[in-house]
Amino acid sequence: MPCVGTGEVFLPRAKNVAFSSHGKYKMACLDTTLLIDLCHPHKKAGKNAVHKLIELVERGELLATTPFNVAELYVGVELAENRAEELDSVRRILAPMTVLTFGDRAQWQYAGITAHLRRIGRPVGDMDVLIAATAIAEGHCLVTRNDPHFTAIPHLVVETY
């Protein structure tokens, strides 16, 4: 069974990865940038996020996010002037999504990715590695506006908007 990684201790890719007829992932893990932008659809980034979400749904993608993205959204709630309104927006955005778990496979992905990035001298923030590890472990592509944070992570499929 091929392993995810380049000689590091990575677990095999998730077995339940679903592909569409054109070979694209059928599951999309939405990063915090997209989720925040969806909360502000009147701004340019928000409009782009809405168009990307429509594209994903039309392709038959299953929508998910990670507990780390949810935690980042909750930081925004804590910092908001109107916490109740911001929390309502976050809940509406998250309602139709699956929040993935950070299980054993993802934990090993995190360890392998972090070790690899340290070896090559390109460390990435822990939250981004946790998000990437979860997406890889679950066989999801990651949809983000912040792709420079994820380009050094091996075997992560990234879609931008």
Secondary structure, DSSP 8 states (H G I E B T S, - for coil): --BSSSSS---B--TT--B-TTS-BSEEEE-HHHHHHHT-TTSHHHHHHHHHHHHHHHTT-EEEE-HHHHHHHHHHHHH-SSHHHHHHHHHHHHTTSEE----HHHHHHHHHHHHHHHHTT----HHHHHHHHHHHHHT-EEEES-GGGTTTSTT--EEE-
